[in-house]
Amino acid sequence: MMSNYAIILAAGKGTRMKSDLPKVLHKVAGISMLEHVFRAVSEIEPEKIETIVGHKAELVEKVLVGRSDFALQSEQLGTGHAVMMAEPSLAGLEGHTLVIAGDTPLITGESLKNLVNFHVSHKNVATILTAQAADPFGYGRIIRNSDGEVVKIVEQKDANDFEKQIKEINTGTYLFENKRLFEALKDINTDNAQGEYYLTDVISIFRQAGEKVGAYILRHFDESLGVNDRIALATAEKVMRKRINEKHMINGVTFTNPESTYIDVDVEIGAEAVIEANVVLKGKTTVGERTVLTNGTRVVDSQIAADVIISQSDIEESIIEEGVTVGPYAHIRPGSILQKGVHIGNFVEVKSSTIGENTKAGHLTYLGNAQVGKEVNFGAGTILANYDGKNKFTTMIGDHAFIGSNSTIIAPLTIGDRALTAAGSVITKEVAADAVAIGRGRQENKEGYAKHCPHHPEKK
């Protein structure tokens, strides 16, 4: 079997994006367009991938470092010129070379594999990836002969009335016999309105030489989308989100309103999970089986185990173990671990803490930089005061401890197993196991003093 190679075109600035970021680095469903294209290209198992870089090359290279070779196109003189930059690496090799733009994030690996199979089985020198467009205006049209071979590609401005009616359009992705590609590139020129080297000119060179040029039609037109502006970027995002959500539904996940659910491409979700409307799952998040995420929940780069319920809460870079319940309106910040059976209730914030099994913090509590044992109970309004304005300190709380409502724990300190803090206490010293800590002023009642207060009825 002949080898496959690939050239990804990623040198352009993308002026219409109105951005300092190179166009191919704009994200769709959580990863850059370039990464989407690279993943699709990888499915044809190329021996070499050459990425053509130019504008802010160092940023583009950073995305694929160690996975692709790079060639610099210091001056952008067209698609043909970009491919020429790969000549030192690829010219003379036996095999087939895919040429694809780095701004086509919706292309799938399956379609590229079909393109390769079609190209090889038809023994083409070149095969153009095409699509059937309901409205082909603005696209280059594919002109075929009676045998189905491609005769030429006609751009919109050059098409006659008959050619304008053709629905088959050029997607800008090609597969070439590698040696012939680089031989033909030596014969193209800049004799055109743009003064650029057009890759499409090699098609005419092949036809004039009597060589066979074919075209493989995509099954789904949306895969052909090239992103040139923010409108197209939003379209790509919409299509990709729909594709992602449908994949999860096929795998047994329930969505109450998939159109309003936003899930990044690398998120994994177990069967029989329930995802309600307005849920956002980003980054390298995993969600276990039978877990329920209610309306408004946002999870970023976190591992959520099975049988968890998260209600209208925000979770970042944390681990949530089996049977945990969170929310509503809780915030689990980076570095937190909620062990099995933990309950974190409404308006509770946890940060850089490990909360032991079956511990409960029902409401209005801040747990920061803490190591908490199992079956601890936090009363409402508890604060672990972990920051002195310069340094963060750790609080250690043992198993079965009971932290009374409105306790303020001044770190660093340790509260032992089965210890109790009285409600309203400020705890500044260590509390031994089985001890009761009371850290509040003694109440004193002043009889009759209320009559002198402005709120008293006699003063109104």
C-alpha positions in Angstrom: 0.0 0.0 0.0 1.3 3.4 -0.9 2.0 6.0 1.8 -0.2 8.9 2.7 1.1 12.4 3.4 -0.8 15.6 4.4 -0.3 19.3 4.0 -2.4 21.6 6.3 -2.6 25.2 5.1 -2.4 27.4 8.2 -0.4 30.5 7.2 -3.1 33.1 6.8 -4.0 35.9 9.1 -7.7 35.8 8.5 -8.3 39.5 8.1 -12.1 39.2 8.1 -12.0 37.7 11.6 -10.9 41.1 12.9 -8.6 39.4 15.4 -5.0 39.4 16.5 -5.2 35.6 16.8 -4.4 33.6 13.7 -7.6 32.4 12.1 -7.0 28.7 12.5 -6.6 29.1 16.3 -10.1 30.3 16.8 -12.0 27.6 18.7 -15.0 25.5 17.8 -16.5 23.4 20.6 -13.5 23.9 22.9 -10.5 23.3 20.6 -9.0 25.3 17.8 -10.1 24.8 14.2 -6.5 23.6 13.4 -6.8 20.9 16.0 -10.1 19.7 14.5 -8.5 19.5 11.1 -5.4 17.7 12.4 -7.6 15.1 14.2 -9.5 14.4 11.0 -6.3 14.3 8.9 -4.8 11.8 11.4 -7.5 9.3 10.6 -5.9 8.6 7.1 -2.7 7.7 9.0 -0.3 9.9 7.1 3.4 9.2 7.4 4.1 12.9 7.4 2.0 15.9 8.2 3.4 19.2 7.0 1.7 22.3 8.4 2.3 25.5 6.5 2.7 28.4 8.9 3.0 32.2 8.4 1.2 34.8 10.4 2.3 34.4 14.1 3.8 31.1 13.2 5.0 30.4 16.8 1.4 30.4 18.1 0.3 28.0 15.4 3.2 25.7 15.9 2.6 25.5 19.6 -0.8 23.7 18.9 0.8 20.9 16.9 4.3 20.8 18.3 5.7 17.2 18.3 2.9 16.0 16.1 3.6 17.8 12.8 6.5 19.2 10.8 6.3 22.9 9.8 7.2 24.9 6.8 7.2 28.7 6.8 5.4 30.7 4.2 6.9 34.1 5.0 4.9 35.9 2.2 1.3 34.7 1.4 1.2 34.4 -2.4 -1.7 31.9 -2.7 -2.6 28.3 -2.1 -0.2 27.0 -4.7 2.7 29.0 -3.2 1.8 27.6 0.3 2.0 24.0 -1.0 5.3 24.8 -2.6 6.7 25.4 0.9 6.4 21.6 1.6 8.6 20.7 -1.4 11.8 20.2 0.6 10.0 17.7 2.8 7.8 15.8 0.4 8.9 16.2 -3.2 10.1 12.9 -4.7 8.2 10.6 -2.2 6.0 7.9 -3.5 2.4 8.1 -2.3 -0.6 10.3 -2.0 -0.8 13.8 -0.5 -3.8 15.4 1.0 -4.0 19.2 0.9 -6.5 20.8 3.3 -7.1 24.2 4.8 -6.8 24.6 8.5 -10.0 26.6 8.7 -12.4 23.7 7.9 -13.2 22.3 11.3 -16.3 20.3 10.3 -14.5 17.9 8.0 -14.5 14.4 9.4 -11.9 11.7 9.3 -14.5 9.3 7.8 -14.9 11.6 4.8 -11.1 11.9 4.3 -10.8 8.1 4.4 -13.5 7.9 1.8 -11.7 10.4 -0.3 -8.5 8.4 -0.2 -10.3 5.1 -1.0 -12.1 6.8 -4.0 -8.8 8.3 -5.2 -6.9 5.0 -5.1 -9.7 2.9 -6.6 -10.2 5.2 -9.5 -6.4 5.6 -10.1 -6.6 9.4 -10.3 -3.6 11.7 -10.4 -5.8 14.1 -8.4 -9.1 14.0 -6.7 -11.1 17.0 -5.6 -13.3 16.8 -2.5 -16.6 18.4 -3.6 -20.1 19.0 -2.2 -23.6 19.6 -3.5 -24.6 23.1 -2.5 -28.3 24.3 -2.4 -27.0 27.8 -3.2 -23.6 27.5 -5.0 -23.2 31.3 -5.5 -19.6 32.3 -4.8 -18.1 28.8 -5.0 -15.9 27.4 -7.7 -18.0 25.0 -9.9 -16.9 21.5 -10.9 -17.1 20.8 -14.6 -17.2 17.1 -15.5 -17.1 15.3 -18.8 -19.5 12.5 -19.8 -17.2 9.9 -18.1 -17.6 11.8 -14.8 -14.0 13.0 -14.8 -13.3 16.6 -13.8 -12.5 18.8 -16.8 -11.9 22.1 -14.9 -12.9 24.2 -11.9 -14.7 27.4 -12.9 -14.8 30.3 -10.4 -18.0 32.2 -9.9 -16.8 35.4 -11.7 -15.7 33.3 -14.8 -18.7 31.0 -15.0 -21.2 31.3 -17.9 -25.0 31.0 -17.4 -25.0 27.2 -17.8 -22.0 26.7 -15.4 -23.6 28.9 -12.8 -26.5 26.4 -12.5 -24.1 23.6 -11.5 -24.6 22.7 -7.8 -21.3 20.7 -7.3 -18.7 23.0 -5.7 -15.0 22.8 -4.9 -14.4 22.5 -1.1 -10.7 23.4 -1.4 -9.5 20.0 -0.2 -7.6 17.8 -2.6 -5.7 14.5 -2.8 -2.8 14.3 -5.3 -0.3 11.7 -6.5 2.6 13.3 -4.6 5.4 13.3 -7.2 3.1 14.7 -9.9 1.8 17.5 -7.5 5.2 19.0 -7.0 6.2 18.5 -10.7 3.0 20.4 -11.8 3.6 23.2 -9.2 6.7 24.1 -11.1 4.5 25.1 -14.1 2.0 27.4 -12.5 2.4 31.2 -12.5 0.9 34.4 -11.1 -0.7 35.5 -14.4 -4.1 36.2 -12.8 -6.1 39.0 -11.2 -4.8 38.3 -7.7 -1.2 37.9 -8.8 -1.0 34.7 -6.8 -0.1 31.0 -7.4 -3.4 29.1 -7.5 -3.3 25.4 -6.5 -6.3 24.8 -8.8 -4.1 25.6 -11.8 -2.5 22.2 -11.4 -5.8 20.6 -12.3 -5.6 22.2 -15.8 -2.0 21.0 -16.1 -3.0 17.4 -15.4 -5.9 17.6 -17.9 -3.7 19.0 -20.6 -1.4 16.1 -20.0 -4.3 13.7 -20.4 -4.1 12.5 -16.8 -7.2 11.5 -14.9 -8.8 14.0 -12.4 -11.8 12.9 -10.3 -14.0 14.3 -7.7 -15.5 12.7 -4.5 -18.7 14.3 -3.3 -19.2 14.8 0.5 -22.3 13.2 1.9 -23.0 16.2 4.2 -22.5 19.7 2.8 -21.8 21.3 6.2 -18.5 19.5 6.3 -17.3 21.7 3.5 -17.6 24.9 5.6 -14.5 27.1 5.5 -14.5 29.7 8.3 -13.5 33.2 7.1 -15.4 35.4 9.5 -17.2 35.4 12.9 -20.5 34.5 11.2 -19.1 31.4 9.7 -17.4 30.6 13.0 -20.8 30.7 14.8 -22.2 28.5 12.1 -19.4 26.0 12.6 -20.0 26.1 16.4 -23.7 25.4 15.9 -23.2 22.4 13.6 -20.5 21.0 15.8 -22.6 21.3 18.9 -25.4 19.5 17.2 -23.1 16.7 16.1 -21.6 16.3 19.6 -25.0 16.2 21.3 -26.4 13.7 18.8 -23.4 11.4 19.4 -24.1 11.4 23.2 -27.8 10.8 22.7 -27.0 7.8 20.4 -24.8 6.5 23.3 -27.7 6.7 25.8 -27.5 10.2 27.3 -30.8 12.1 27.8 -31.0 15.8 26.8 -34.1 17.7 27.8 -33.2 20.5 25.4 -30.2 19.7 23.2 -30.4 23.0 21.3 -29.5 24.9 24.5 -26.9 22.6 25.8 -23.2 23.4 25.1 -20.7 20.5 25.3 -17.1 20.6 24.1 -15.8 18.0 21.8 -13.6 16.1 24.3 -16.3 15.7 27.0 -17.2 12.1 27.9 -20.7 11.3 29.3 -21.9 7.9 30.6 -25.1 6.2 29.6 -28.3 7.2 31.2 -27.0 10.5 32.4 -29.5 13.4 32.2 -28.4 16.8 30.9 -30.9 19.6 31.3 -31.2 22.8 29.4 -28.5 25.5 29.6 -25.8 23.1 30.9 -22.2 23.9 29.8 -19.6 21.1 29.8 -16.1 22.3 28.8 -12.6 21.0 28.4 -11.6 17.5 29.5 -14.7 16.9 31.6 -16.1 13.4 32.2 -19.6 12.7 33.5 -20.5 9.3 35.0 -23.5 7.1 34.4 -26.9 8.1 35.7 -25.6 11.5 36.8 -28.1 14.4 36.6 -26.9 17.9 35.7 -29.8 20.4 36.1 -30.5 23.7 34.3 -27.7 26.2 34.5 -24.9 23.9 35.6 -21.4 24.6 34.3 -18.5 22.1 34.6 -15.0 22.8 33.4 -12.1 20.2 33.2 -13.6 18.1 36.0 -14.4 14.4 36.7 -17.9 13.8 37.8 -18.6 10.2 38.8 -21.8 8.1 38.6 -25.1 8.8 40.4 -24.2 12.4 41.1 -26.7 15.3 41.2 -25.5 18.8 40.4 -28.1 21.5 40.6 -27.4 24.9 39.0 -23.8 25.0 40.2 -20.4 25.8 38.9 -17.6 23.2 39.0 -14.0 23.8 37.9 -11.0 21.5 37.8 -12.3 19.2 40.5 -13.2 15.6 41.3 -16.7 14.7 42.3 -17.1 11.1 43.5 -20.1 8.7 43.4 -23.4 9.7 45.0 -22.4 13.4 45.7 -25.1 16.1 45.6 -24.1 19.7 44.8 -26.2 22.8 44.8 -28.2 24.7 43.9 -25.9 27.7 43.5 -22.7 26.1 44.8 -19.3 26.8 43.5 -16.6 24.1 43.5 -13.3 25.7 42.6 -10.1 24.2 41.3 -8.3 21.6 43.3 -11.3 20.2 45.2 -12.2 16.6 45.8 -15.7 15.7 47.0 -15.6 12.1 48.2 -18.5 9.6 48.1 -21.8 10.7 49.4 -20.8 14.3 50.2 -23.6 16.9 50.2 -22.7 20.5 49.3 -25.8 22.7 49.4 -26.9 26.1 48.3 -24.4 29.0 48.3 -21.5 26.9 49.5 -18.0 27.5 48.0 -15.3 24.8 48.2 -11.8 25.6 47.0 -8.6 23.5 47.0 -10.1 21.1 49.6 -10.7 17.4 50.1 -14.1 16.8 51.7 -14.5 13.3 53.2 -17.2 10.7 52.6 -20.8 11.6 53.7 -19.8 15.1 55.0 -22.5 17.7 54.7 -22.2 21.5 54.2 -25.8 22.5 53.6 -25.7 26.2 53.1 -23.9 29.5 53.2 -20.4 28.1 53.9 -16.9 28.7 52.6 -14.4 25.7 52.7 -11.0 26.8 51.5 -7.7 24.9 51.7 -9.1 22.2 54.0 -8.7 18.5 54.6 -12.0 17.4 56.0 -12.8 13.9 57.3 -15.8 11.7 56.8 -19.3 12.4 58.2 -18.6 16.0 59.3 -21.5 18.4 59.6 -21.0 22.1 58.8 -23.7 24.5 60.1 -24.9 27.4 58.1 -22.6 30.4 57.8 -19.3 28.5 58.5 -16.1 30.1 57.3 -12.7 28.6 57.1 -10.6 31.7 57.2 -7.6 30.5 55.2 -5.9 33.7 54.0 -4.1 36.4 56.0 -3.5 38.7 53.1 -0.3 37.1 52.1 -0.4 33.4 52.6 -2.9 30.6 52.4 -3.2 28.2 55.4 -4.7 24.7 55.8 -7.5 23.6 58.2 -7.6 19.9 59.2 -11.0 18.6 60.5 -11.3 15.0 61.7 -14.0 12.4 61.2 -17.5 13.0 62.7 -16.7 16.5 63.8 -19.6 19.0 64.2 -19.0 22.6 63.2 -21.7 24.8 64.6 -23.5 27.4 62.6 -21.7 30.7 62.1 -18.4 29.3 63.2 -15.2 31.0 61.9 -12.2 28.8 61.9 -8.9 30.7 61.7 -6.3 28.6 59.9 -3.9 27.0 60.3 -5.3 24.7 62.9 -6.7 21.2 63.5 -10.1 20.1 64.8 -10.0 16.5 66.1 -12.3 13.6 65.5 -15.8 14.0 67.0 -15.0 17.5 68.2 -17.7 20.2 68.3 -17.6 24.0 67.8 -20.4 26.0 69.4 -22.5 28.1 67.1 -21.2 31.6 66.6 -17.7 30.8 67.7 -14.4 32.1 66.4 -11.9 29.2 66.7 -8.3 30.2 66.8 -6.7 27.3 68.7 -6.6 23.6 68.0 -9.5 21.5 69.2 -8.7 18.0 70.5 -10.7 15.0 69.7 -14.1 14.8 71.5 -13.7 18.3 72.8 -16.2 21.2 72.6 -14.8 24.5 71.6 -16.6 27.7 72.5 -15.1 30.9 71.2 -17.6 33.7 71.7 -18.2 36.5 74.2 -20.4 35.9 77.2 -24.0 37.3 76.6 -25.0 40.1 79.0 -28.6 41.4 79.1 -29.2 45.1 80.1 -32.7 45.2 81.5 -34.8 48.1 80.1 -32.1 49.5 77.9 -34.1 48.8 74.7 -36.4 51.7 75.6 -33.6 54.1 74.7 -33.1 52.7 71.2 -34.5 54.6 68.2 -36.4 51.6 67.0 -38.5 51.2 70.2 -42.2 52.1 69.8 -42.0 54.6 72.6 -39.4 56.6 70.6 -41.5 56.8 67.4 
